[in-house]
Amino acid sequence: MKIQLQEASKRFQYEWIFRNLNVELSDGDSLAITGGNGSGKSTLLKCISGAIPFSSGKITFESDKKLIPETDWYKHLAISAPYLELPEEFSLLELVNFHFKFKNPLNQIQPKELIEILYLDQHASKPVSQFSSGMKQRLKLGIALFSDVPVILLDEPTSNLDKKGIAWYSDLINDFLKHRILIVCSNEPREYEFCKQKLALEDFK
Ligand SMILES: Nc1ncnc2c1ncn2[C@@H]1O[C@H](COP(=O)(O)OP(=O)(O)OP(=O)(O)O)[C@@H](O)[C@H]1O
């Protein structure tokens, strides 16, 4: 998998959020997108995922030297972000089963095994609406990281996590991200310090 941004720019009305980004990412690469509140991190991640368009410039997804049409990007990526809601009426087990109807599980992991990795096995039958914010965050990260896709997009991955959760996040990144493309939006060095490339959005105004 290869993702390439060429002179990618975004504006809302008359306000340029970022201009002329050039980035190239291949399997095993990791990119940290940093910047203060309102600098455009989430906007850039949404553009990369195809949820919203860039205003100018170009982005391509390429697999085995073939361009992937924009309408198919979603099949190749998984996202965890604060603005993406979980279907909270499901129990945990129902939600994991539901998710894996759309995305293949990484390493053929079974729903019950994943729930153990999330250390939520005591809560398999509980509706997700009754989860704490940290439990929801582990769930969002877990279903993204354990989707068998070549591109993982994470926005504020450790928000709401306690010390144990933060260590758990670092271990998962170490163990399961080696051969994929990872993009992390963050202001917390602990969330992205392992990334090979860094892009400070303030430099692209
Ligand atoms: N749909 C929209 N219409 C107009 N302006 C928008 C829209 N979405 C975001 N913006 C603006 O774009 C800028 C960047 O917002 P964005 O959410 O990408 O920042 P961020 O770096 O992710 O911030 P934070 O660290 O607070 O999450 C802000 O000025 C925001 O108001």
The ligand as a MOL file (V3000), in Angstrom:
LIG
                    3D

  0  0  0     0  0            999 V3000
M  V30 BEGIN CTAB
M  V30 COUNTS 31 33 0 0 0
M  V30 BEGIN ATOM
M  V30 1 N -16.9710 21.7830 8.6580 0
M  V30 2 C -16.2540 22.8620 8.9410 0
M  V30 3 N -16.6030 24.0780 8.4640 0
M  V30 4 C -15.8740 25.1790 8.7330 0
M  V30 5 N -14.7500 25.1820 9.4860 0
M  V30 6 C -14.3670 23.9920 9.9920 0
M  V30 7 C -15.0840 22.7790 9.7540 0
M  V30 8 N -14.4460 21.7550 10.3810 0
M  V30 9 C -13.3750 22.3130 11.0000 0
M  V30 10 N -13.3190 23.6400 10.7580 0
M  V30 11 C -12.2740 24.5660 11.2300 0
M  V30 12 O -11.0130 24.0730 10.8280 0
M  V30 13 C -10.0210 24.3510 11.8130 0
M  V30 14 C -9.3060 23.0680 12.1870 0
M  V30 15 O -10.1830 22.2150 12.9460 0
M  V30 16 P -9.7420 20.7350 13.3690 0
M  V30 17 O -10.8880 20.1260 14.1120 0
M  V30 18 O -9.2340 20.0290 12.1740 0
M  V30 19 O -8.5230 21.0570 14.3530 0
M  V30 20 P -7.6770 20.0690 15.2960 0
M  V30 21 O -6.2320 20.3940 15.0420 0
M  V30 22 O -8.0980 18.6650 15.0740 0
M  V30 23 O -8.1120 20.5880 16.7400 0
M  V30 24 P -8.1700 19.8610 18.1920 0
M  V30 25 O -6.7480 19.6600 18.6560 0
M  V30 26 O -8.8800 20.8950 19.0320 0
M  V30 27 O -8.9440 18.5920 18.0300 0
M  V30 28 C -10.7600 25.0390 12.9630 0
M  V30 29 O -10.6050 26.4320 12.8140 0
M  V30 30 C -12.2030 24.6300 12.7470 0
M  V30 31 O -13.1090 25.5930 13.2380 0
M  V30 END ATOM
M  V30 BEGIN BOND
M  V30 1 1 1 2
M  V30 2 1 2 3
M  V30 3 2 2 7
M  V30 4 2 3 4
M  V30 5 1 4 5
M  V30 6 2 5 6
M  V30 7 1 6 7
M  V30 8 1 6 10
M  V30 9 1 7 8
M  V30 10 2 8 9
M  V30 11 1 9 10
M  V30 12 1 10 11
M  V30 13 1 11 12
M  V30 14 1 11 30
M  V30 15 1 12 13
M  V30 16 1 13 14
M  V30 17 1 13 28
M  V30 18 1 14 15
M  V30 19 1 15 16
M  V30 20 2 16 17
M  V30 21 1 16 18
M  V30 22 1 16 19
M  V30 23 1 19 20
M  V30 24 2 20 21
M  V30 25 1 20 22
M  V30 26 1 20 23
M  V30 27 1 23 24
M  V30 28 2 24 25
M  V30 29 1 24 26
M  V30 30 1 24 27
M  V30 31 1 28 29
M  V30 32 1 28 30
M  V30 33 1 30 31
M  V30 END BOND
M  V30 END CTAB
M  END
